[in-house]
Amino acid sequence: MKYRWISKAAQGFVFLITFMIGLLIVIPIITFQNKPDSQVVIKQYGEKKDASIWLLDHFKIRARDSDKNPDLLLINDSQFLELDHSEDINHNIVVFESIYQQVNASKYLSEKLNYLTGVRSSRFVGKTYQELSEIENIPAEIISQYRQKHEGQWPFYGEGIIISNEEDIIVLIKGQDYSGTLMVSSDEFASETQIPYYGVFEITEGDVPIVAQFNLKTTDQGQAKLAQFQLTNEFPAGYHISRNYFNGYYLAGNFTSNSILAEPQYDLIVWMMQHKLIYEKFTGEQVFWQLTVPFFEHVIELAQDQEHAIQVTSSEFTIQDKTIFKWDNTGDTNPFFVKGVNLGVALPGKFFTEFPQDKVTYLNWLSQMEALRINTIRIYTLLPPNFYQALYEYNQKASEPIYLLQEIWPEENPEDLNYLAETYNQVYKREIEYAVHAIHGNIEIPKRDYRAYGLYAYDVSPYLLGYLVGREMEPEEVIETNALNEGYQFQGEYMYSEKNASPTEAWLAASCDYTLNIESEFYKGNPLIGIVNWPTLDSLSHDSEWNINGDKSLQFNDKVSVNIDHIGIHTEQVNGFFGAYHIYPNYPNFMNNEQLYASYHDDEGVFRYGGYLEAFMNQNHRYPAVVAEYGISTSAVTSHFNPDGLNHGGLSEAEQADFIIRMTDAIINEHYSGAIIFEWMDEWAKKTWTTEFYMIPYERQVLWHNTLDPEQNYGLLAYEALAPEYKNIFTSNSPYLDLEYVNAGQNASHIYLELQFKTKPDLSQGIQIALDLNTEKDSSATAEQSFEYLIEINTSPTLSVAPSYNWLKGHYKSIPEDFETFEHLNQLVNPENTDKAGNYVPELTVDLSQLNIGDLSIPQNSIWIEDHRIVIRIPYGLLGISDPSSRSILWDSRVFIPDKIDQIETTQIEMIGLRVQKDKMRLVDMNLPLETWDVPSFKTRLKRGFINIGAYFDQIE
């Protein structure tokens, strides 16, 4: 009996233990059953592994219903990138898991992943192996790759780590190259300080915050192995991606793709597993319970928060008293002079809307711009997303940022020439919305023709100087808009039109107001805003724009004005409003002919450009003015003369820099708020009135570089054709012939001839080269009369043309003519003019036939003479070759001056006939075969004055 209480106590203890065990079993079950379903909806891209299935069940997360958008995306398969499911990302939480290992071989998919995440791959992927000698457990391609490179067997054994990319393999052996194992840590998520990691890992870097880190205790030997490939023993395991468009993470390892042993979903299991001391080695269980589960819990909490925070950025700029100011770190403002360059992005072979799609191109340009010492880049229209990624990444690392002046380009050719037409305005308002959201990295623009589109996920608003509304408007458009909308006025929350404003000016006010409304409504932003204008629409009355009959109505450049002073702002709402003006020294004609401007002097003498700047600023009363375009072309010839030497083309690269500096001095002296050079790079897609009607077919003009065209050669960065590959077209072994051989070549700009003589050429005697463009033409011409051109190389070389093929006079089909009748190609560049006072200015022409001798790296030179050798290059445009890429020449029996593109008929040729003469005596005839191409070859270089401009800009405060 005395032990009965012991028996009862034992029974009670057993009962208690049983009861407690029951509670431990029942309570978690009841708790889990009563746990409310998560409101988070998930969509997973990739194979669902044990771990991810367990997580979904544990947190009671639903997979996406057909009628419900996901809140959380778990992406561990490249299918997401390949099939472009970016619409699912919008304002959601996104977890990318170890995708680079799947896409490293694809440049396109890698760049796409980099754009979304901000993470860059080293292309190295690694994994820990329990026994390196068991090659059946190691990917066969790694073994094969090692054996091919090292010409031997696989010599490794024991535990180790293999890190590889497509070219190299690094094998780290435990005990020799490292101790312990690869560890992962996270101050934000991990329940332990250091957790062993045995899964696949990627070696990456990025410009986004790191939330988890891999580290390995390497020996000196192991560190040396890594250093050989610029790798270290510490590298990120996870990143936090915070964007306006989405919030997310990139995991550089397989954290949710493990196979786990625990099946119950109860919270108690999580606690028990997180505190378990022993795990089976080489599984991912420990890192799953101690890092993945807490991380996933955090992600679920984010996904449950339906409010997606939009980043708000205050403008760094303001305008006071016609001056742009920039806030500094102390809260003070300092005057800010806009030093910039215009970026047109049409690469050779591309039209203006065929934008570069790779980030590297834009990053290279931005890096090169550092030496220019600019603080602003102006772009004309919305560019592809990669440009904004490049600008963001560049500015994240730059000591001084490059600010963005973003123009919002309205469509050209409005219906009925009416800017206020309903459809036209709807389209422009949509473009304004696209641009503002794109600047803030918060929109996916659907695919469209002739405009940029895609996912804009980089917020560059911290680097936004301001928006530009409008473009260079045509006088007829302004006149018709004003006539069709007489009496139209605008009153907005931010902008309004004054009583004396024209309907066009009111339309500009309304467009600016709409832009600021979008900024304020969505982003609480208040950037600077401006309108674009040019001298053709200035408010000055130019006495030189007057015809001989005393009539101004036909004078294109003084018909009508757009006056920024007629636009008002609500100063308590608008941070700053300014005008952006395209002002060149050689156009319109009144820049040359206005007598008032000739009274302006700078340190170098008369400077009409400064005279215009002064006159313009004297009537610009309310707002700052920025010269948003000015520059000098380095084309081979000029298409418009300026009395002070600032011609439209035909100037050297040194003169380009000198004149840009001189113009900038005047801009500063006349109290403008900025100077933005036109332009960053040469664009082959551009055209000038002197060339555009002779580039046929016009759709192929981007495939070759017309060195005659000033508009194609404004860049500070030269895009030029590659040096030609010469081919021999004539060789002589005759002791009686002074000509030893002739080589010929082509590139995307010129035809080249290299003549080698046995004796040094005597230029006083003269050497002639006749060119027969169409060797198959149907005519009665003899071999002595079949040529269209004659190059005469003497002390003043020329290229003359047969009168029947003088395309500048409207002749495009030659007939037999003797060389004595050949004439020069003289092109009208400045029309005659009579001003209001009756002063007459005669027309000016340029002699295109004059060829310069000198260094062929200078665009204006055509002939190089060295010892016994003469090298000649002729621009295609001079020869009537309308499209060298398809071997097309002007060939039309009609006689007329064209007034539109593709008007002149053409024919295709296969070769050019050549005759070499000395002192007008024939030496030899030969043929120059011509090539075709559909993709131009080109190279880039900074023009010779680039550094001088940079040094000058560096001195401007």
GUPASE-359169 format. One record per residue (C-alpha): x, y, z; residue in one letter. Coordinates in steps of 0.001 Angstrom, whole numbers, padded with zeros to 6 digits, always signed. Layout:
N
XYZA
...
***
This chain:
957
+000000+000000+000000M
+002851+002301+000828K
+003973+002250-002814Y
+000474+002889-004158R
+001050+006614-004196W
+004197+006014-006176I
+002210+003977-008651S
-000466+006642-008851K
+002189+009336-009202A
+003781+007376-011990A
+000430+006949-013678Q
-000241+010618-013233G
+003138+011482-014674F
+002535+009214-017640V
-000878+010762-018073F
+000615+014228-017870L
+003301+013377-020374I
+000720+011761-022626T
-001521+014789-022215F
+001335+017161-022988M
+002316+015142-026007I
-001281+015217-027080G
-001359+018960-026647L
+001857+019254-028638L
+000174+017304-031385I
-003377+018615-031149V
-002758+022305-030477I
-000510+022831-033521P
-003079+020949-035621I
-005978+023014-034278I
-003926+026198-034529T
-002969+025430-038101F
-006544+024461-039030Q
-007856+027715-037573N
-005077+029753-039090K
-006726+032104-041576P
-005914+031696-045226D
-003413+034221-046466S
-004825+036951-048662Q
-001632+036818-050684V
-001909+035314-054144V
+001282+033841-055546I
+002429+032926-059002K
+005463+030734-059398Q
+007613+030423-062495Y
+009603+027222-062408G
+009387+023716-061045E
+007755+023496-057607K
+010214+021748-055257K
+009486+020310-051804D
+010619+023470-050062A
+008477+025888-052065S
+005442+023601-051751I
+005962+023426-047979W
+006211+027226-047753L
+002965+027746-049664L
+001132+025242-047487D
+002600+026579-044252H
+001606+030170-044979F
-001705+029054-046584K
-000958+030966-049764I
-003134+030478-052783R
-001820+030009-056272A
-003112+032549-058730R
-006761+032232-059695D
-007563+032956-063289S
-009449+036091-062275D
-006990+037443-059724K
-003613+039081-060227N
-000727+037808-058105P
+000670+039743-055151D
+003866+037724-055020L
+005950+036271-057832L
+008455+033517-057139L
+010682+033188-060187I
+013278+030453-060387N
+013048+029664-064067D
+014245+031604-067102S
+010885+030972-068756Q
+009727+034189-067171F
+012294+036136-069190L
+011890+034135-072373E
+008115+034537-072524L
+008124+038105-071142D
+005601+037988-068308H
+006584+041425-067041S
+002933+042450-066724E
+002758+040283-063579D
+005439+042392-061895I
+003439+045601-061778N
+003443+046923-058182H
+003988+043455-056733N
+006637+041667-054678I
+009017+039665-056856V
+011590+037107-055747V
+014115+036071-058385F
+016030+032969-057418E
+019298+031956-059041S
+018329+032762-062630I
+021724+033814-063962Y
+023006+030232-063964Q
+020281+029516-066540Q
+020814+032546-068797V
+024553+033309-068640N
+024962+031922-072145A
+022362+034340-073543S
+023432+037977-073784K
+019840+039060-074427Y
+018352+037259-071413L
+021258+038252-069165S
+020789+041915-070038E
+017060+041567-069468K
+017639+040054-066019L
+020198+042741-065215N
+017673+045407-066162Y
+015019+043978-063853L
+017270+043326-060883T
+020227+045699-061091G
+022391+042631-060425V
+025296+041763-062712R
+026629+038257-063194S
+030320+037394-063190S
+029179+034339-065179R
+030761+032111-062522F
+028509+029513-060868V
+029639+027207-058075G
+028616+024217-055966K
+030045+022161-053092T
+030669+018463-053783Y
+031034+015813-051066Q
+033518+013783-053101E
+035265+015308-056099L
+036479+011925-057347S
+032889+010760-057944E
+032684+012377-061355I
+029284+010834-062050E
+027872+013407-059596N
+029556+016314-061372I
+028072+017754-064583P
+029689+016040-067557A
+030329+019348-069321E
+032524+020517-066429I
+034629+017347-066521I
+034915+017538-070311S
+035769+021226-070229Q
+038523+020663-067652Y
+040055+017752-069539R
+040085+019652-072843Q
+041737+022675-071303K
+044285+020780-069205H
+044818+017824-071552E
+044640+015320-068757G
+042525+013367-066323Q
+040356+014741-063547W
+042852+014652-060601P
+040698+015809-057687F
+039321+013916-054686Y
+037794+014748-051303G
+035312+017501-050467E
+035586+020601-052586G
+033930+023462-054425I
+033818+023794-058214I
+033316+027270-059664I
+033005+027568-063431S
+031859+029655-066359N
+031809+028870-070066E
+035606+029151-070342E
+037249+028553-066970D
+037032+026124-064042I
+038232+026784-060506I
+038489+023801-058162V
+038883+024591-054461L
+039834+021624-052253I
+038801+021586-048623K
+041799+021598-046332G
+044069+022991-049030Q
+042217+025961-050453D
+039664+026610-047733Y
+038580+025480-044307S
+035092+024812-042969G
+032488+025272-045660T
+030766+028009-047633L
+028698+030073-045199M
+025768+032400-045728V
+024737+035202-043383S
+022040+037831-043215S
+021543+040459-040551D
+017960+040957-041747E
+016597+037427-042053F
+018862+034675-040711A
+018188+033172-037281S
+021886+032275-036978E
+024967+034395-037622T
+026628+031917-039995Q
+024795+029078-041748I
+026496+026367-043853P
+025411+026457-047496Y
+025778+023458-049806Y
+023599+024388-052772G
+024323+025977-056126V
+025476+029592-055866F
+026182+032433-058294E
+028941+035005-058009I
+027348+038359-058721T
+027590+042057-057980E
+025131+044901-058169G
+024235+048491-057389D
+021319+047515-055154V
+021413+046889-051374P
+022871+043542-050267I
+020772+041651-047687V
+022690+038363-047499A
+026313+037431-047995Q
+028302+034330-048943F
+031765+033926-047413N
+034427+031272-047518L
+037514+030937-045303K
+040143+030564-047993T
+043807+029879-047525T
+046392+031971-049317D
+046460+029308-052010Q
+042682+029401-052420G
+042606+033189-052453Q
+045238+033205-055201A
+043097+030849-057289K
+040122+033188-056983L
+042182+036342-057566A
+043376+034937-060870Q
+039811+035522-062106F
+039190+038765-060178Q
+037047+036939-057622L
+037075+037217-053828T
+036025+034908-050998N
+033031+037115-050142E
+030170+037862-052510F
+026457+038671-052225P
+023858+035976-051577A
+020799+038244-051757G
+019809+041731-052871Y
+016864+043992-052139H
+015333+045623-055215I
+013256+048696-054412S
+011578+050330-057386R
+008498+052381-058083N
+007290+049676-060440Y
+007895+046733-058102F
+009615+045645-054919N
+011634+042481-054718G
+014720+040427-054079Y
+017346+038570-056028Y
+018694+035392-054388L
+022039+034208-055757A
+021473+030645-054618G
+018879+027866-054563N
+017155+028759-051300F
+013608+027584-052025T
+014479+024665-054288S
+015639+022270-051542N
+014327+018836-050707S
+013204+018880-047053I
+012225+016073-044707L
+009548+017767-042581A
+006037+017383-043947E
+003770+018963-041250P
+003138+022662-041801Q
+002801+023662-038146Y
+004540+026652-036578D
+005956+024366-033873L
+007794+022416-036554I
+009416+025614-037756V
+010567+026461-034236W
+011887+022965-033673M
+013742+022805-036963M
+015249+026253-036522Q
+016725+025151-033183H
+017803+021701-034287K
+021539+021285-033906L
+022217+018458-036332I
+021367+018448-040031Y
+022286+016000-042684E
+025330+017398-044424K
+025115+018497-048078F
+021377+019166-047917T
+019792+022572-047856G
+017698+021927-044763E
+019664+024060-042347Q
+019748+027109-044576V
+016089+026524-045423F
+014878+026581-041815W
+017240+029230-040532Q
+017199+031672-043469L
+014644+030821-046158T
+011630+030493-043839V
+012231+033816-042015P
+012958+035489-045355F
+009756+034133-046832F
+007785+035268-043788E
+009111+038779-044363H
+008176+038640-048037V
+004632+037512-047201I
+004229+040468-044860E
+005329+042805-047646L
+002924+041207-050081A
+000032+041571-047609Q
+000682+045302-047493D
-001276+046390-050537Q
+000088+049926-050425E
+003038+050141-052799H
+005185+053054-051716A
+006123+055462-054489I
+009455+057184-054050Q
+009062+060961-053966V
+011970+063078-055124T
+012118+066822-054652S
+013664+068788-057490S
+017171+070032-056866E
+016468+073057-059052F
+014458+076232-058831T
+014223+079480-060783I
+014360+082951-059302Q
+014683+086241-061151D
+015420+084657-064546K
+018191+082496-063071T
+018335+078739-062536I
+019490+077750-059049F
+020474+074420-057548K
+019980+073477-053906W
+023085+072269-052100D
+023405+069959-049095N
+023186+072854-046648T
+019853+074070-047977G
+021323+077041-049821D
+020883+077763-053506T
+023629+078488-056003N
+023354+079660-059613P
+023416+076716-061985F
+024618+077207-065565F
+023461+074388-067813V
+026504+072944-069597K
+025210+070226-071834G
+025208+068199-074976V
+022301+067007-077105N
+022104+063267-077578L
+020720+062038-080861G
+021049+058246-080898V
+020790+057202-084561A
+023754+054896-085099L
+025050+054336-088653P
+022592+052155-090500G
+019688+053230-088295K
+016983+055869-088502F
+016205+058190-085600F
+013583+055943-084029T
+015700+052776-084279E
+017175+053325-080848F
+020112+051366-079432P
+018705+048716-077113Q
+021791+047851-075074D
+022827+049547-071853K
+026540+049318-072666V
+026253+051730-075599T
+024680+054394-073410Y
+027118+053771-070546L
+030060+054170-072928N
+028710+057491-074165W
+028121+058770-070641L
+031624+057726-069626S
+033136+059526-072612Q
+031136+062629-071744M
+033045+062925-068473E
+035945+064530-070325A
+033543+067099-071781L
+032818+068365-068241R
+029100+068719-068910I
+026440+068683-066219N
+023403+068027-068434T
+022336+065757-071262I
+019323+066692-073378R
+017338+064027-075206I
+014592+064752-077710Y
+012135+061990-077020T
+011586+059055-074730L
+014438+056588-075229L
+014370+052838-074529P
+014452+051660-070895P
+018148+050756-071112N
+019115+054404-071490F
+017534+055281-068161Y
+019154+052252-066537Q
+022519+053440-067863A
+021942+056996-066622L
+020904+055674-063213Y
+023911+053382-062882E
+026344+056010-064142Y
+025091+058639-061716N
+025134+056196-058811Q
+028909+056024-059170K
+029769+059448-060599A
+031387+062077-058409S
+029169+064635-060140E
+025915+063526-061772P
+024867+064276-065317I
+021376+065737-065138Y
+018658+064979-067664L
+016681+067423-069742L
+013858+065269-071081Q
+011991+066564-074104E
+008495+065217-074711I
+008223+065165-078473W
+004832+065870-080083P
+004036+064183-083365E
+004987+065968-086574E
+002516+066912-089302N
-000640+067485-087221P
-003882+067116-089127E
-004877+070427-090713D
-001642+071810-089198L
-003610+072243-085973N
-001883+071600-082650Y
-005217+071926-080860L
-006928+069189-082863A
-008583+066768-080441E
-006888+063579-081652T
-003507+065260-081847Y
-003815+066430-078243N
-004991+063052-077007Q
-001903+061440-078501V
+000376+064097-077027Y
-001168+063840-073571K
-000612+060112-073646R
+003019+060723-074581E
+003343+063141-071662I
+001970+060496-069312E
+004342+057891-070691Y
+007341+060203-070312A
+006604+061260-066735V
+005957+057705-065528H
+009037+056468-067404A
+011256+059064-065727I
+010034+057740-062384H
+010562+054108-063445G
+006928+053236-063041N
+005392+052103-066300I
+005385+049415-068950E
+004637+051041-072296I
+003077+048699-074849P
+004880+047998-078096K
+004396+050749-080672R
+005921+051908-083940D
+008509+054706-084160Y
+008513+055318-080403R
+010306+053726-077464A
+008434+051198-075362Y
+008993+048524-072741G
+009284+048271-068972L
+010670+051439-067379Y
+011825+050376-063920A
+014606+052857-063068Y
+013690+056039-061254D
+015946+058780-062653V
+013860+061632-061251S
+016654+062516-058762P
+018697+063476-061835Y
+015934+065300-063699L
+016743+068922-064497L
+013388+069367-066163G
+010999+068577-068989Y
+010889+070271-072389L
+007502+070521-074066V
+007119+070861-077821G
+009646+070996-080635R
+010784+073326-083408E
+007366+074335-084727M
+006840+075215-088374E
+005473+078696-089150P
+002573+077300-091203E
+001542+075089-088290E
+001530+078065-085932V
-000408+080226-088380I
-003064+077568-089006E
-003416+076701-085312T
-003955+080367-084509N
-006470+080804-087334A
-008467+077650-086557L
-008693+078353-082820N
-009101+082098-082663E
-009843+083273-079126G
-008652+080085-077431Y
-007166+080692-073992Q
-006045+078365-071217F
-006255+078596-067431Q
-004714+075729-065476G
-003607+074870-061989E
+000031+075543-062839Y
+000147+077480-066112M
-002094+079819-068022Y
-002076+081933-071156S
-001988+085713-070906E
-004698+087752-072608K
-002393+088570-075501N
-001350+084942-076032A
-001983+083212-079327S
-003772+079839-079438P
-000404+078165-080105T
+001061+079774-077001E
-002017+078716-075029A
-001547+075150-076309W
+002023+075179-075009L
+000791+076448-071632A
-001809+073668-071507A
+000774+070994-072401S
+003143+072217-069694C
+000294+072313-067196D
-000693+068742-067994Y
+002900+067594-067496T
+003097+069215-064063L
-000294+067794-063134N
+000901+064230-063820I
+004103+064889-061869E
+002240+066263-058871S
-000619+063762-058810E
+001533+060642-058887F
+004902+061706-057516Y
+004418+064969-055628K
+007176+066274-057895G
+007766+069783-059147N
+010628+069806-061675P
+011562+072676-063955L
+009663+072846-067205I
+010360+074637-070469G
+009216+075076-074038I
+011269+074634-077221V
+011574+077404-079784N
+013909+078695-082496W
+014772+082016-084210P
+012288+081369-087018T
+009523+081959-084445L
+011216+084607-082323D
+009430+087840-081419S
+011930+090075-083179L
+011135+091784-086452S
+014035+091379-088850H
+014505+094070-091459D
+016586+091711-093569S
+013589+089356-093901E
+012004+091576-096503W
+011690+090924-100176N
+012350+093368-102982I
+008646+094207-103276N
+008474+095338-099660G
+006498+092250-098646D
+007169+090084-095563K
+004321+087639-096091S
+006487+085224-098064L
+009462+085385-095739Q
+009479+081988-094045F
+011674+082982-091120N
+009718+086059-090010D
+006096+085141-090656K
+004830+084558-087132V
+006131+084396-083569S
+005751+082302-080430V
+006502+084417-077360N
+007228+082747-074019I
+006344+085987-072243D
+002712+085351-073201H
+002635+082282-070943I
+001993+082785-067240G
+002749+080580-064248I
+001213+080315-060805H
+004447+080973-058948T
+003315+079269-055757E
+002778+076052-057741Q
+005550+076117-060363V
+009164+075616-059355N
+010524+077122-062551G
+009698+077831-066194F
+012189+078619-068972F
+012702+078752-072717G
+014961+076372-074654A
+016103+077895-077953Y
+017929+076386-080920H
+020252+079177-082073I
+022867+078609-084787Y
+025246+081189-086266P
+024479+080502-089923N
+020697+080025-090162Y
+018221+081642-090663P
+019591+084084-093210N
+018918+087061-090958F
+021737+085805-088714M
+024051+086838-091588N
+022189+089763-093115N
+020801+091788-090221E
+022801+095010-090096Q
+022237+095483-086365L
+024017+092254-085492Y
+027169+093309-087339A
+027706+096050-084746S
+028362+093437-082048Y
+032018+092784-081212H
+033797+090296-078990D
+037521+089877-078356D
+038015+088489-081868E
+036085+091172-083742G
+032670+091351-085378V
+030432+088564-084131F
+026922+088574-085536R
+025962+085537-083475Y
+026530+087541-080316G
+024510+090362-081848G
+021515+088104-082226Y
+021907+086739-078700L
+021942+090284-077345E
+018900+091379-079358A
+016933+088307-078347F
+017690+088685-074668M
+016725+092378-074753N
+013110+091362-075481Q
+013071+088244-073262N
+011609+089744-070093H
+010149+087068-067826R
+011959+083747-067923Y
+015455+082270-068215P
+016676+081385-071694A
+018840+078356-072430V
+020546+077961-075807V
+019478+074357-076167A
+021115+073801-079555E
+024216+075380-081050Y
+027194+073860-082798G
+029502+073603-085768I
+029608+070955-088488S
+032814+069354-089764T
+031428+068229-093115S
+033671+068282-096174A
+031898+071285-097702V
+029629+074086-096567T
+025963+074545-097360S
+025682+078074-095965H
+028259+080807-095465F
+028497+083010-092393N
+030285+086368-092737P
+032234+085725-089553D
+033448+082300-090691G
+030999+080156-088713L
+029809+078372-091828N
+027312+075543-092030H
+029912+072847-092585G
+033261+072871-094321G
+035150+073622-091095L
+037916+071618-089455S
+037574+069835-086139E
+039885+072401-084522A
+037681+075199-085871E
+034636+073369-084532Q
+036026+073586-081005A
+037220+077185-081369D
+033856+078413-082620F
+031880+076459-080003I
+034003+078101-077309I
+033521+081509-078892R
+029753+081048-079093M
+029605+079825-075498T
+031467+082939-074361D
+028782+085064-076014A
+025993+082961-074494I
+027450+083517-071029I
+028146+087210-071606N
+024558+087809-072718E
+023222+086224-069507H
+021686+083045-070858Y
+021159+080257-068345S
+022741+077461-070284G
+024431+076197-073429A
+023763+072726-074849I
+025983+071714-077751I
+024522+070079-080823F
+025404+067285-080873E
+027072+064350-079172W
+027722+062175-082220M
+027527+062233-085994D
+024200+060857-087217E
+024107+059454-090736W
+020308+059594-090758A
+020252+063387-090979K
+020015+065454-094148K
+020467+068996-095448T
+018558+070804-098158W
+021671+070650-100341T
+021849+066835-100201T
+018527+065225-099322E
+017037+065135-102848F
+020133+063422-104242Y
+020280+060524-101744M
+018159+057915-103555I
+016580+055619-102501P
+016119+057736-099413Y
+015313+054730-097245E
+018916+053532-097716R
+020648+056828-096979Q
+021429+055696-093415V
+023660+052950-094836L
+026332+055399-095979W
+027963+058532-094661H
+027498+061600-096819N
+030529+063664-095884T
+029145+066559-097934L
+026162+066892-095597D
+026663+069328-092701P
+023816+067856-090663E
+025502+064437-090641Q
+028702+065853-089190N
+027816+067997-086165Y
+028960+065442-083610G
+031785+065810-081125L
+032114+062038-081431L
+032899+061037-085007A
+031099+058055-086475Y
+033061+057402-089618E
+033581+054672-092146A
+036334+052126-091643L
+039499+052494-093670A
+039070+050873-097089P
+040591+047587-098097E
+042540+048229-101286Y
+042439+045872-104240K
+044774+046009-107184N
+043020+046950-110417I
+046096+047606-112548F
+049759+046549-112560T
+052355+047338-115244S
+055689+045680-115906N
+056385+047876-118911S
+059619+049897-118717P
+057950+052539-120892Y
+054995+053231-118572L
+055601+055512-115616D
+052469+054210-113827L
+053481+051172-111778E
+050140+050109-110263Y
+046690+051337-109257V
+044835+050129-106181N
+041218+050971-105454A
+039041+050775-102376G
+035692+051746-100940Q
+034153+052384-097601N
+030828+053838-096486A
+031950+057401-097319S
+034340+057509-100279H
+035857+055885-103307I
+039635+055622-102988Y
+042342+055422-105643L
+046014+054798-104937E
+048384+055494-107829L
+052040+054457-107609Q
+054447+055986-110130F
+058039+055071-110905K
+059056+058694-110739T
+057860+061442-108468K
+054812+063086-110108P
+055389+066545-111541D
+052268+068520-110611L
+053150+071255-113066S
+052464+068791-115880Q
+049264+067521-114282G
+047738+064080-113948I
+044154+063422-115023Q
+041824+060625-114046I
+038592+060333-116005A
+035603+058469-114557L
+032950+056671-116559D
+030048+056038-114174L
+027852+053970-116428N
+030008+051751-118591T
+026887+050109-120060E
+025074+053274-121056K
+023410+053268-124432D
+025054+056062-126410S
+027142+056654-129444S
+030049+057720-127281A
+033462+056512-128200T
+035969+055431-125612A
+037362+058950-125806E
+034010+060556-124964Q
+032297+058308-122452S
+033261+059983-119194F
+031176+061959-116713E
+033975+063300-114500Y
+037587+064410-114780L
+039923+064681-111805I
+042875+066956-112520E
+045741+066688-110047I
+047991+069720-110167N
+048872+072500-107774T
+045136+073271-107477S
+043285+069980-108051P
+039699+069895-109315T
+036892+067519-110147L
+034969+068719-113184S
+031770+067272-114652V
+030313+066831-118095A
+027601+069501-118582P
+025089+066781-119483S
+025670+065211-116070Y
+025823+068366-113957N
+023201+067287-111433W
+023315+070678-109709L
+021846+072129-112903K
+019234+069367-113223G
+021095+067139-115714H
+021310+063447-114810Y
+022101+061543-118017K
+025318+062175-119867S
+025915+062429-123605I
+029268+062273-125422P
+031278+065378-124560E
+034917+066380-124803D
+036911+067151-121686F
+037296+070754-122806E
+033572+071289-122169T
+033613+069953-118608F
+032599+072422-115908E
+032726+072924-112177H
+030011+071880-109743L
+028858+075174-108223N
+026151+074925-105589Q
+023961+077773-104341L
+024312+078093-100566V
+023220+081638-099681N
+020296+083137-101617P
+020310+086785-102639E
+018628+089164-100247N
+017211+092680-100170T
+016443+094184-096769D
+013827+096740-095791K
+016192+099625-096553A
+016891+098273-100026G
+020352+096966-099289N
+021135+094124-101651Y
+023155+091011-100717V
+024089+088855-103721P
+023777+085091-103695E
+026753+082964-102733L
+027831+079633-104183T
+030368+077034-103164V
+032684+075374-105660D
+032318+071657-104938L
+034867+070860-107640S
+037813+072263-105742Q
+039822+069418-104164L
+042186+070007-101262N
+045599+068384-100828I
+046477+067291-097324G
+046159+064756-094511D
+043203+062486-095316L
+042252+062299-091654S
+040936+065842-092223I
+037410+065593-093710P
+037923+068543-096054Q
+040943+066981-097832N
+040709+064710-100850S
+044276+064137-102080I
+047448+062964-100376W
+050781+063041-102231I
+053828+061293-100831E
+056960+060591-102890D
+055843+058509-105875H
+052371+057833-104516R
+049092+059715-104916I
+046003+058764-102892V
+042661+060198-103955I
+039333+059909-102204R
+036089+061300-103566I
+032810+061550-101617P
+030050+059560-103272Y
+027751+062574-103371G
+030116+064514-105633L
+029966+061755-108248L
+026181+061563-108504G
+026243+058191-106738I
+022859+058322-105055S
+023330+055190-102954D
+026732+053508-102928P
+025403+050645-100800S
+023282+049459-103739S
+025566+050874-106484R
+022866+053333-107581S
+023610+056488-109568I
+021466+059377-110768L
+020298+058496-114289W
+017312+060398-115603D
+016738+061854-119063S
+014515+064611-117646R
+016011+068025-116903V
+014664+069496-113670F
+015632+070584-110158I
+014125+068213-107592P
+011897+069478-104777D
+011206+066210-102946K
+012936+062959-102093I
+013207+059994-104499D
+012175+062191-107412Q
+015135+061590-109703I
+015319+058252-111479E
+018359+056060-110865T
+020120+053042-112290T
+022451+050481-110790Q
+025998+049923-111986I
+028621+047300-111269E
+031808+049232-111922M
+033307+052582-112771I
+035525+052952-115802G
+038810+054769-115199L
+041346+056386-117474R
+044651+057690-116187V
+046266+060463-118208Q
+049467+062405-117777K
+049686+065853-119310D
+046451+064966-121152K
+048053+061920-122775M
+046339+058605-122091R
+048350+056149-120066L
+045927+053312-119365V
+042255+052333-119021D
+040864+050079-116273M
+037693+049261-114339N
+036933+049779-110653L
+034463+047106-109459P
+031965+048367-106862L
+030751+046613-103751E
+027308+046537-102129T
+026319+046289-098479W
+023255+046241-096263D
+025054+046818-092975V
+027626+049621-092828P
+031007+049212-091174S
+032137+052111-089029F
+034327+053235-086156K
+034235+056022-083599T
+036712+058560-082305R
+036559+061798-080374L
+037085+064736-082686K
+040261+066756-082387R
+038748+069683-080517G
+036912+067590-077943F
+039505+067987-075197I
+039666+071747-075730N
+035920+072069-075280I
+036107+069941-072122G
+038881+072086-070683A
+036857+075211-071441Y
+033652+073814-069921F
+035595+072790-066850D
+036281+076471-066147Q
+032602+077465-066271I
+031054+077622-062817E
***
